[in-house]
């Protein structure tokens, strides 16, 4: 986990479905800027024939509980229901002994992720909520949903293995343009949202309530779905909100701001404050300057500076609820860097720089979809220069997300976003927003700007102060249960009644002490702070 996060920071950044809102000024009002044209209504689907499910295993690697799989043909273009189609894959898990009281469609983010990550998560959900049928579609262009890729550049024997390096992108893009042509533009948010609506219409069981849940970029997709299908779902859940106006170009700045917030939490902890002083953020800022000047050179790994390595490490670790508590001890040890710290920090550097084996999740990733959607619809106009992006990355913490898009930012054949990209859903469907207070990818401060659009009857906005990105995996309680999961399942029980949020009073406090086994793995020491 550690090695994948650091050696391939962009993979890990997207792996947890990151997206962010722009920090640029809001567009001018209607008095100086005409409103966008009204989006066209969703055409009626040509066919609503039942889905033909076939037995499969829940785990893509094989094994696990029994599940069902299907490939559904959906229109390549939402505006041409009778035209060319693509194959969209979906997996359904109906827990053994469950009564199928509700259906939950889980939309992963990225953009570029398949539904793979939900396989084991749905099994975990089912241990406490067996009466839900879980649906896990692969976003078009990813996984088994007409995936677009570059076979040569993604070959395991290529320079970047299954990922695509900066040097490989020009040939990959040229090959993709030759194979896909104008078809590439159809792999956009609106058509992907239409896929969701078509699949739900085909798969729904009469009388069974249907819920849609998006995670990070998946919330952006879920909102687009709500724009196209305002009355199909009984409720929509947004976990880690990527609202209208999302902007991936600012992701690295956002991670630095989140680092400041996290160090503020450190200042409120007795142990953390004792070690780093009354202003841990100032200590981290000073350390960043020292590392850029060559501090603690004895631990440096070949090919990467300490400043770059730990900038990425801090940004990535903020995404991990088990490991983020080690960030302050890293600042402490790096700043001190004495004879006892150097061996411990060398163990840490080795962990951070190990090359991980290729994962099935990354093999299913849609790199083309990631570039196509991010650069067309989730990017600033005009596009920031490489120098500007590099400057935004030079904080105390950065997940270096923007380095993924730089190689093709000037040459990618962007599609023109439709009017849905700048408007909000007009729907009476109940909605629940779950937002973490320490989320480095979808900042709480920026998410709150969208709160007025979630203030109608049966709209519920819940902030979980200690949660990070994806609240249902970063909001443990003292009862060792997920607060986020409890809240969204309560919403599904009755979406027209405010969900039960009593678990907020039972959130597990942030811990900076470390755990014996993890401390040994990270530092080769029993104690996270001392030798």
CORVEN-V94664 format. One record per helix or strand of 2 or more residues. SS is the DSSP state (hx for helix, st for strand). FROM is the first residue (numbers start at 1). TO is the last residue. If there is no record, write none. Layout:
SS,FROM,TO
SS,FROM,TO
This chain:
hx,2,7
hx,9,15
st,54,57
st,66,75
st,85,94
st,102,107
hx,118,128
st,132,137
hx,166,186
hx,189,203
st,209,215
hx,217,228
st,235,239
hx,248,267
hx,270,276
hx,280,292
hx,297,299
hx,306,317
hx,324,336
hx,339,353
hx,360,364
hx,367,377
hx,386,393
hx,403,406
hx,419,422
st,430,436
hx,444,454
st,459,464
hx,471,474
st,476,477
hx,483,493
hx,502,506
hx,516,523
